[in-house]
Amino acid sequence: MIRKTAILMLILIVASLLAGCWNRKELNELGIAVAAGVDKEGDRYQLTLQVVDPGQVTAQKGASGGAPATLYTSEGDTIFEAARRITQISPRKIYLSHLRLYLIGESLAKQGIGQMLDLLSRDHEVRTDFYLVVTKGTSALETLKIMTPLEPVPANKLFSSLETSEENWSPSLTVTLDELINDMTSEGKHPVLTGLQIAGDPKIGQTKKNTANIYTPTQLQYSGLAVFKKDKLIGWLDEKESRGYHHIHGGVKSSVVFVTCPEGGKVVVEFIRGKTNVKGKVAQGQPRIAIQAEIEGNIGAVGCKKLDLTDTATIAELEKRVEAKMIEFMEMTIEKAQTEYKIDIFGFGEAVRRASPKAWKTMKTNWDEEYFTHLPVDIRADFIIRRIGTISDSFLNQTKE
């Protein structure tokens, strides 16, 4: 009996030590940051935080009709210092666990983002499921000032738009903190991030006029991919090159492409699913890469006459034309990486390492300069048309000129 009582008392004592919220923070004491941006001017960092205004977002009766979010910005010799300086202007402690997007200013990206990533990866309050993007032709501060339609909080708009764009339009790419650090520390791959630019007049975009009418004159638009050499931005891929990268990367879930008809006009094809297999090998001491892309799709629209989609030969010809276009995109991207940037952004080095770990040990030191720039890449594409739509013959063939 005494033993049972002692065990019960011990359990109660331990439970009392574990219970309670000694470091609790009430919601009305916190400012929920949903987006952050970092720029660098000279030797100083500029940190900008987009914080939700709960009263405006929930549309309470007492809401004043103000902006759904507010910006706090501060400068410091380090990002950590800039973050603490924000307490001088914010009435609440900023809470970072609900970050959805992290914007890297182009000026900072060119100088290097290593220190920024070290801070993010160490902070226990920061989760790693937010997306990182690079602002293109502007600063993170100016980008976070833009008011957006449909989604009143710009960070939510940017988060949803990036996911939607990646799933339905192949040039965009979602990259989380863990993925970025993994690419940066990998011996056979350099990282890429999606670019974000301001389309329109930034001054109008900062006012309610931007969302007051049916037409939004200034918008935030994802544009191309930023190419990094380790932690420094060295250039950009345009839309076609970004699509080629995404095909090689194997992440194309859905997209749209067109091919020309033999007698003029265009046939629009929708990609509905796809996968890419990248294999490396070493023959006689020289590495080689083989890419096999497999895509399935549907006919989306036909803008040409005398095209019989019920004929299997016509379908086969369209499939060949789509395959040729896919290969063109991928070859274009590889050529730019090999000749202009001279770095492996595709993970070809990782493929060689998996194929021949022993040979990779001798190649990895000079992989980019000596091997990647002259690396033979064999590309094969296999495209299959699954459906031609609810009609087989376009009504355009029945119209009179």
Salt bridges, closest charged atoms under 4 A:
GLU26 OE2 - ARG24 NE 3.70
GLU75 OE1 - ARG44 NE 3.56
ASP77 OD1 - ARG44 NH1 2.98
GLU81 OE2 - ARG85 NH2 3.00
ASP118 OD2 - ARG122 NE 2.84
GLU125 OE2 - LYS93 NZ 3.46
ASP129 OD2 - ARG127 NH2 3.70
GLU142 OE2 - LYS145 NZ 3.21
ASP183 OD2 - LYS189 NZ 3.33
GLU187 OE2 - LYS364 NZ 3.63
GLU241 OE1 - LYS336 NZ 3.09
GLU294 OE1 - LYS275 NZ 3.91
GLU296 OE1 - ARG273 NH1 2.60
GLU296 OE1 - ARG386 NE 3.11
GLU317 OE2 - ARG321 NE 3.22
GLU350 OE1 - ARG353 NH2 3.07
ASP368 OD2 - HIS190 NE2 2.67
ASP378 OD2 - ARG288 NE 2.84
GLU401 OE2 - LYS305 NZ 3.15
